[in-house]
Amino acid sequence: MRDDTKPFSPMETRPWDDIVQLQDRLLREQVQYLAQHSDFYQTKLADARIDAGRIRSVADLQEVPFTCKQELRDSLKARPLLGLHQAARQEDIVQIQASSGTTGSPAYVGLTSSDKAAWAEVTARGLYACGVRKGDFVLHAFAMSKGFVGGIPIYQGIERIGAIDVPIGADGGADRLLIAARDARPRCVVGTPNYLLHLANIAEEVIGMPASALGVERLIVGGEPGGGNPAIRGALEQAWGAKCCELMGGTDLGCVYWAESDDQRGMYFVGADHILAELVDPESGTTLPWEVGAKGELVYTSLQRQASPVLRFRSGDHVVVTAIGGPGGRTAPAIRCFGRTDDMLIVRGVNVFPSAIQDVVSAMAPVVLGVVRVLADFEGHTTQGNLKLFVERAAGQVAESDADVSAQVETRIRNALAVKVEVTMVRHGFFMAPGAQKTQLTLRKMPDLAM
């Protein structure tokens, strides 16, 4: 019988020094593979005058230039469908996944049978860390369509554990998800935090009972900011009567490779034999040590990857290290993600993430309930003006209280983030309810306030 206090894989409890030695060997093999099979990295390493044979250890990576998202977009455009960085023969590719495509066309990645098995294994480790166990019913509330990694790859991770996926998906609709929850009584629900909160808010209307009466024990959230926010987490746990754990991944490397455990000190790295993670200073690019309290951007290198491997890929995820090692003998670092480079705005010289604004507003419940949008109606990411926010009124709140509530929000954000904002209150329910797409906190155009 499995000891549920132990992680899913022995890899998660190996001494970290042993893991680094393993990564050194796997890195040498991966770089040699790139030099032989990837047109993209053959050119990139040649342009940087780097002989692949010189990359012998994790420490040697610092001389290798980063791979940025725009380079991968250009690669995909140059050679559709999988780009110049496709490194496996087409006949060996058995699965293709796609990003959400929020900045244009989706980014496609390929998987060979070996890659597919690795994704399922690492995703299973993450879901297991978050509480999924063999035999559990798991209600699937991430989008199942469009090739998103929250769809089929999450299903494959659930299957790898031996749990039972109830594959309705966010695109199946809120009503059908809640009916399935009523009928199947799943132990776990997976989905984005805002969508699971929306489901809880409409449960009594749809199925005649609160979400807390459905018997759910675990909420496993990811795909957008909010899961690590204490106010949003608290609202989820209260509404569902269940423990909430967060996970994180990305289309370019895998489905899930960071996941929270029962200690809830942050998301532990669960894929060290398939992904090499570096923490770097986002300004200088200098590699930082994995120490509690360290802040930086995550940079990834594929290990044992065949179809769409990447080398020193800048994820844009800005994180803080919250723990080193954890329950069940875990040895990996744990992190919280507090923003993304793509989302960051510079307001009168101050860097601010929309997710940080959401965190501040969410903590003001019940004055407001945390539904906020940032209006970035300026070119690029920099403004010398005050930042404009739209905040939904709490249910039952009247327009006469708008001035007072706006002032409270403005003061709280100024004190917490050193940014001056101008708040416009809008009616409760003004913004579209969460659904299959990720919740976008930033607007580029003024909404129609007469809606």
C-alpha positions as CSV (number, residue, x, y, z in Angstrom):
1,M,0.0,0.0,0.0
2,R,1.3,3.4,-0.9
3,D,2.4,5.8,1.9
4,D,0.4,9.0,1.1
5,T,2.9,11.1,3.0
6,K,5.5,10.3,0.4
7,P,5.7,12.1,-3.0
8,F,4.6,10.3,-6.2
9,S,8.2,9.7,-7.4
10,P,11.5,8.8,-5.6
11,M,13.0,11.6,-7.7
12,E,11.3,14.2,-5.5
13,T,13.2,12.9,-2.4
14,R,16.7,12.4,-3.9
15,P,19.4,14.5,-2.3
16,W,19.7,17.8,-4.2
17,D,23.4,17.3,-4.8
18,D,22.6,14.0,-6.5
19,I,20.0,15.7,-8.6
20,V,22.5,18.4,-9.8
21,Q,24.9,15.6,-10.8
22,L,22.1,13.9,-12.7
23,Q,21.2,17.2,-14.4
24,D,24.8,17.7,-15.4
25,R,24.8,14.4,-17.3
26,L,21.3,14.9,-18.8
27,L,22.3,18.5,-19.8
28,R,25.4,17.2,-21.7
29,E,23.2,14.7,-23.6
30,Q,20.5,17.3,-24.3
31,V,22.9,19.9,-25.7
32,Q,24.6,17.3,-27.9
33,Y,21.1,16.3,-29.1
34,L,20.3,19.9,-30.0
35,A,23.6,20.2,-31.8
36,Q,22.6,17.2,-34.0
37,H,18.9,17.7,-34.4
38,S,17.8,21.3,-33.9
39,D,18.3,23.8,-36.8
40,F,17.3,26.6,-34.4
41,Y,20.0,25.8,-31.8
42,Q,22.6,24.9,-34.3
43,T,22.4,28.4,-35.6
44,K,22.0,30.0,-32.1
45,L,25.0,28.3,-30.6
46,A,27.1,29.0,-33.8
47,D,26.2,32.7,-33.6
48,A,27.3,32.8,-30.0
49,R,30.5,30.9,-30.9
50,I,29.7,28.2,-28.4
51,D,30.8,24.6,-29.0
52,A,28.2,22.3,-27.7
53,G,30.9,20.1,-26.2
54,R,31.9,23.0,-23.8
55,I,28.5,22.7,-22.0
56,R,29.4,20.1,-19.4
57,S,27.5,21.2,-16.3
58,V,24.7,23.4,-15.0
59,A,27.3,26.1,-14.1
60,D,28.4,26.2,-17.8
61,L,24.9,27.4,-18.8
62,Q,25.7,31.0,-17.8
63,E,27.7,31.4,-21.0
64,V,24.8,30.3,-23.2
65,P,22.5,33.1,-24.4
66,F,18.8,33.0,-23.3
67,T,16.0,31.9,-25.6
68,C,13.2,34.4,-25.6
69,K,9.5,33.9,-26.5
70,Q,9.7,36.1,-29.5
71,E,12.5,33.9,-30.9
72,L,10.3,30.9,-30.7
73,R,7.4,32.8,-32.3
74,D,9.8,33.7,-35.2
75,S,10.9,30.1,-35.4
76,L,7.3,28.9,-35.7
77,K,6.6,31.4,-38.4
78,A,9.7,30.5,-40.3
79,R,8.8,26.8,-40.4
80,P,5.1,26.0,-39.5
81,L,3.8,24.0,-37.6
82,L,6.5,23.3,-35.0
83,G,9.2,25.7,-36.0
84,L,12.9,25.5,-36.6
85,H,13.4,24.2,-33.1
86,Q,11.5,21.0,-34.0
87,A,14.1,18.3,-33.2
88,A,12.3,15.1,-33.9
89,R,11.1,13.6,-37.2
90,Q,7.4,14.3,-37.9
91,E,6.7,10.6,-38.0
92,D,7.9,10.3,-34.4
93,I,5.6,13.0,-33.1
94,V,2.4,11.6,-31.5
95,Q,0.8,14.7,-29.9
96,I,0.7,18.4,-30.4
97,Q,-0.3,21.0,-27.7
98,A,-0.9,24.7,-28.1
99,S,-0.6,27.8,-26.0
100,S,-3.6,30.1,-25.4
101,G,-2.5,32.4,-28.2
102,T,-3.3,35.6,-26.3
103,T,-0.6,37.6,-28.2
104,G,-1.5,36.2,-31.7
105,S,-1.3,32.8,-33.2
106,P,-1.0,29.9,-30.7
107,A,2.5,28.5,-30.1
108,Y,2.5,24.8,-30.9
109,V,4.8,22.2,-29.3
110,G,5.3,18.6,-30.3
111,L,5.6,15.5,-28.2
112,T,7.1,12.1,-29.1
113,S,6.0,9.0,-27.2
114,S,8.9,9.5,-24.8
115,D,8.0,13.2,-24.3
116,K,4.4,12.4,-23.8
117,A,5.3,9.8,-21.1
118,A,7.5,12.4,-19.4
119,W,4.8,15.0,-19.4
120,A,2.3,12.6,-17.9
121,E,4.8,11.5,-15.2
122,V,5.7,15.0,-14.1
123,T,2.1,16.2,-14.3
124,A,1.1,13.2,-12.1
125,R,3.8,14.2,-9.6
126,G,2.3,17.7,-9.4
127,L,-1.3,16.6,-9.1
128,Y,-0.3,14.1,-6.5
129,A,1.5,16.7,-4.5
130,C,-1.7,18.8,-4.6
131,G,-3.8,15.9,-3.2
132,V,-5.0,13.7,-6.1
133,R,-5.0,10.0,-5.2
134,K,-5.6,6.7,-7.0
135,G,-9.3,6.1,-7.3
136,D,-10.3,9.7,-6.8
137,F,-13.0,11.3,-9.0
138,V,-11.5,14.5,-10.4
139,L,-13.8,17.0,-11.9
140,H,-12.0,18.6,-14.9
141,A,-12.8,22.3,-15.0
142,F,-9.8,23.5,-17.1
143,A,-10.6,24.0,-20.8
144,M,-10.5,20.7,-22.6
145,S,-10.5,22.2,-26.1
146,K,-8.0,24.1,-28.4
147,G,-5.0,22.0,-27.5
148,F,-4.5,23.8,-24.1
149,V,-2.2,22.0,-21.7
150,G,-4.9,22.2,-19.1
151,G,-6.9,19.7,-21.2
152,I,-5.5,16.4,-22.5
153,P,-2.2,16.7,-20.6
154,I,-4.0,17.2,-17.3
155,Y,-6.2,14.2,-18.2
156,Q,-3.0,12.1,-18.9
157,G,-1.5,13.1,-15.5
158,I,-4.7,12.1,-13.7
159,E,-4.7,8.8,-15.6
160,R,-1.0,8.2,-14.6
161,I,-2.0,8.5,-10.9
162,G,-4.8,6.0,-11.4
163,A,-7.5,8.6,-10.6
164,I,-10.7,9.0,-12.6
165,D,-11.1,12.1,-14.7
166,V,-14.6,13.5,-15.2
167,P,-13.8,15.4,-18.4
168,I,-16.5,18.1,-18.7
169,G,-14.1,21.0,-19.1
170,A,-14.7,24.7,-18.7
171,D,-15.9,24.7,-22.3
172,G,-18.6,22.3,-21.3
173,G,-20.2,25.1,-19.4
174,A,-20.7,26.0,-15.8
175,D,-24.1,24.3,-15.5
176,R,-22.9,21.0,-16.8
177,L,-19.8,21.1,-14.5
178,L,-22.0,21.7,-11.4
179,I,-24.4,19.0,-12.4
180,A,-21.5,16.6,-12.8
181,A,-20.2,17.7,-9.4
182,R,-23.7,17.0,-7.9
183,D,-23.8,13.6,-9.6
184,A,-20.2,12.3,-9.3
185,R,-19.4,13.9,-5.9
186,P,-15.7,14.3,-6.9
187,R,-13.1,14.4,-4.3
188,C,-11.0,16.9,-6.3
189,V,-11.7,19.7,-8.7
190,V,-9.1,21.2,-11.1
191,G,-9.5,24.6,-12.8
192,T,-8.5,28.2,-12.7
193,P,-9.1,30.0,-9.4
194,N,-11.4,32.6,-10.8
195,Y,-13.6,30.0,-12.6
196,L,-13.9,27.8,-9.5
197,L,-14.9,30.8,-7.5
198,H,-17.5,31.6,-10.1
199,L,-18.9,28.0,-10.0
200,A,-19.2,28.3,-6.3
201,N,-21.1,31.6,-6.6
202,I,-23.7,30.1,-8.9
203,A,-24.0,26.6,-7.4
204,E,-27.2,27.2,-5.5
205,E,-28.9,28.8,-8.5
206,V,-27.9,25.9,-10.8
207,I,-28.2,22.8,-8.7
208,G,-30.0,24.0,-5.6
209,M,-27.2,23.4,-3.1
210,P,-24.0,25.3,-2.1
211,A,-20.7,24.1,-3.4
212,S,-19.7,23.3,0.2
213,A,-22.4,20.5,0.2
214,L,-20.8,18.6,-2.7
215,G,-18.2,16.8,-0.7
216,V,-15.2,18.2,-2.6
217,E,-12.0,17.9,-0.5
218,R,-9.4,19.4,-2.8
219,L,-9.4,22.4,-5.2
220,I,-6.3,22.3,-7.5
221,V,-5.9,25.6,-9.3
222,G,-3.5,27.1,-11.8
223,G,-3.4,28.7,-15.2
224,E,-3.7,32.3,-14.0
225,P,-2.8,34.5,-11.0
226,G,-4.8,34.1,-7.8
227,G,-4.2,30.6,-6.5
228,G,-1.5,31.8,-4.1
229,N,-3.4,34.9,-3.0
230,P,-4.6,34.5,0.6
231,A,-7.8,36.4,0.0
232,I,-8.8,34.4,-3.2
233,R,-7.7,31.2,-1.6
234,G,-9.7,31.9,1.5
235,A,-12.8,32.7,-0.5
236,L,-12.4,29.4,-2.5
237,E,-11.9,27.3,0.6
238,Q,-14.8,28.8,2.4
239,A,-17.1,28.5,-0.6
240,W,-16.2,24.9,-1.4
241,G,-15.4,23.7,2.1
242,A,-12.2,22.2,0.6
243,K,-8.4,22.7,0.8
244,C,-6.9,24.7,-2.1
245,C,-3.5,23.9,-3.6
246,E,-1.8,25.7,-6.5
247,L,0.2,24.3,-9.4
248,M,2.1,25.9,-12.4
249,G,3.6,24.9,-15.7
250,G,3.7,26.1,-19.3
251,T,3.3,24.9,-22.8
252,D,6.9,25.1,-23.8
253,L,8.2,22.8,-21.1
254,G,5.4,20.7,-19.9
255,C,1.9,20.8,-18.3
256,V,2.8,21.0,-14.6
257,Y,6.2,21.1,-13.0
258,W,5.6,23.2,-9.8
259,A,3.0,22.1,-7.3
260,E,1.9,22.8,-3.8
261,S,1.9,20.1,-1.0
262,D,0.0,19.9,2.3
263,D,2.4,22.4,4.0
264,Q,1.2,25.1,1.6
265,R,4.5,27.0,1.8
266,G,4.7,27.3,-2.0
267,M,4.9,25.2,-5.1
268,Y,7.6,22.6,-5.1
269,F,9.6,21.8,-8.3
270,V,8.6,18.3,-9.3
271,G,10.4,17.8,-12.6
272,A,14.1,18.0,-12.0
273,D,14.9,15.0,-14.2
274,H,13.1,16.5,-17.2
275,I,13.5,20.2,-16.8
276,L,16.4,22.3,-15.5
277,A,15.2,25.4,-13.7
278,E,17.4,28.5,-13.1
279,L,16.6,31.6,-11.1
280,V,18.0,34.7,-12.7
281,D,18.1,38.4,-12.0
282,P,15.6,39.7,-14.6
283,E,17.7,42.9,-15.3
284,S,21.3,41.5,-15.4
285,G,20.5,37.9,-16.3
286,T,22.9,36.7,-13.5
287,T,22.0,33.3,-12.1
288,L,20.9,33.5,-8.5
289,P,21.2,30.8,-5.8
290,W,18.1,28.9,-4.6
291,E,17.7,30.5,-1.2
292,V,14.6,31.3,0.8
293,G,13.6,34.9,0.1
294,A,15.4,35.1,-3.3
295,K,13.4,36.8,-6.1
296,G,14.0,36.4,-9.8
297,E,12.8,35.1,-13.1
298,L,12.5,31.4,-13.9
299,V,14.7,30.2,-16.9
300,Y,14.2,26.6,-18.1
301,T,16.2,24.1,-20.1
302,S,14.6,20.9,-21.4
303,L,16.2,17.6,-20.3
304,Q,15.5,14.3,-22.1
305,R,13.2,16.2,-24.5
306,Q,13.0,15.1,-28.2
307,A,10.4,17.0,-30.1
308,S,10.4,20.7,-29.1
309,P,13.3,21.2,-26.6
310,V,14.4,24.6,-25.4
311,L,17.6,25.8,-24.0
312,R,17.7,28.6,-21.4
313,F,14.2,29.7,-22.1
314,R,13.1,32.9,-20.3
315,S,9.7,32.1,-18.9
316,G,8.8,35.6,-17.9
317,D,7.5,34.2,-14.5
318,H,8.7,36.3,-11.6
319,V,8.9,34.3,-8.4
320,V,10.1,34.4,-4.8
321,V,11.6,31.3,-3.2
322,T,9.5,30.3,-0.2
323,A,11.1,27.0,1.0
324,I,13.9,24.5,0.3
325,G,12.6,21.0,0.8
326,G,9.4,20.0,2.4
327,P,7.0,17.2,3.5
328,G,7.6,13.6,2.7
329,G,11.3,14.2,2.2
330,R,11.1,16.6,-0.7
331,T,14.4,18.2,-1.5
332,A,13.4,20.7,-4.2
333,P,12.9,24.5,-3.8
334,A,9.3,25.9,-3.5
335,I,8.2,29.2,-5.0
336,R,5.3,31.6,-5.3
337,C,4.8,33.4,-8.6
338,F,4.0,37.1,-8.2
339,G,3.9,38.3,-11.8
340,R,4.9,38.0,-15.4
341,T,7.2,40.1,-17.5
342,D,4.6,40.3,-20.3
343,D,2.1,41.8,-17.8
344,M,4.4,44.2,-15.9
345,L,3.6,47.9,-16.2
346,I,5.9,50.8,-15.3
347,V,4.0,53.6,-13.7
348,R,6.1,56.7,-13.1
349,G,9.2,54.5,-12.8
350,V,7.6,52.0,-10.5
351,N,7.2,48.4,-11.7
352,V,3.8,47.0,-10.9
353,F,2.1,43.7,-11.8
354,P,-1.7,43.6,-12.3
355,S,-1.8,40.5,-10.3
356,A,-0.3,42.4,-7.3
357,I,-3.1,45.0,-7.7
358,Q,-5.6,42.1,-7.7
359,D,-4.0,40.8,-4.5
360,V,-4.5,44.1,-2.7
361,V,-8.1,44.6,-3.9
362,S,-9.0,41.0,-3.0
363,A,-7.8,41.5,0.5
364,M,-10.4,44.3,0.9
365,A,-13.4,42.0,1.0
366,P,-16.2,42.5,1.9
367,V,-15.9,46.2,0.9
368,V,-15.2,44.9,-2.6
369,L,-14.9,41.3,-3.8
370,G,-11.7,41.5,-5.8
371,V,-12.9,41.8,-9.4
372,V,-10.6,44.4,-10.8
373,R,-9.3,45.3,-14.3
374,V,-6.3,47.6,-15.1
375,L,-6.8,50.0,-18.1
376,A,-3.5,50.2,-19.9
377,D,-4.6,52.7,-22.6
378,F,-1.1,53.8,-23.5
379,E,1.5,52.6,-25.9
380,G,3.8,49.8,-24.6
381,H,4.1,49.2,-20.9
382,T,5.1,52.6,-19.5
383,T,3.1,55.6,-18.4
384,Q,3.8,58.8,-16.6
385,G,0.1,59.2,-15.6
386,N,-1.9,57.6,-12.8
387,L,-3.0,54.0,-13.5
388,K,-6.7,53.6,-14.2
389,L,-8.6,50.8,-12.5
390,F,-12.1,49.5,-12.7
391,V,-13.4,47.8,-9.6
392,E,-16.7,45.9,-9.4
393,R,-19.0,46.8,-6.5
394,A,-19.6,44.1,-4.0
395,A,-23.0,42.5,-4.2
396,G,-25.7,44.8,-2.7
397,Q,-23.3,47.8,-2.7
398,V,-25.0,51.0,-3.9
399,A,-23.5,53.7,-6.2
400,E,-23.7,56.3,-3.3
401,S,-20.8,54.5,-1.6
402,D,-18.6,54.6,-4.7
403,A,-16.6,57.7,-3.7
404,D,-15.7,56.3,-0.3
405,V,-14.9,52.8,-1.6
406,S,-12.8,54.3,-4.4
407,A,-10.8,56.3,-2.0
408,Q,-10.2,53.3,0.2
409,V,-8.9,51.2,-2.8
410,E,-6.7,54.1,-4.0
411,T,-5.1,54.5,-0.5
412,R,-4.6,50.8,0.0
413,I,-2.8,50.4,-3.4
414,R,-0.7,53.5,-2.9
415,N,0.4,52.3,0.5
416,A,1.1,48.7,-0.6
417,L,2.6,49.2,-4.1
418,A,3.8,52.9,-4.2
419,V,1.6,53.5,-7.2
420,K,-1.1,56.2,-7.6
421,V,-4.3,54.9,-9.2
422,E,-7.6,56.3,-10.2
423,V,-10.5,54.0,-9.4
424,T,-13.8,53.8,-11.3
425,M,-16.5,51.7,-9.6
426,V,-18.7,49.6,-11.9
427,R,-21.7,47.5,-11.1
428,H,-21.5,44.0,-9.6
429,G,-21.2,41.5,-12.4
430,F,-20.0,44.1,-15.0
431,F,-17.1,42.0,-16.3
432,M,-17.8,38.8,-18.0
433,A,-17.9,35.8,-15.7
434,P,-14.8,33.5,-15.9
435,G,-15.0,30.7,-18.4
436,A,-12.8,28.6,-20.6
437,Q,-10.3,31.4,-21.2
438,K,-7.9,32.7,-18.6
439,T,-9.0,35.9,-16.9
440,Q,-7.2,38.8,-18.4
441,L,-6.6,41.5,-15.7
442,T,-5.3,44.2,-18.2
443,L,-7.6,46.0,-20.7
444,R,-6.1,48.0,-23.6
445,K,-9.4,49.8,-24.5
446,M,-11.9,51.7,-22.4
447,P,-14.9,49.4,-21.6
448,D,-18.4,50.6,-22.4
449,L,-19.5,51.8,-19.0
450,A,-23.1,52.0,-20.2
451,M,-23.3,48.2,-20.4
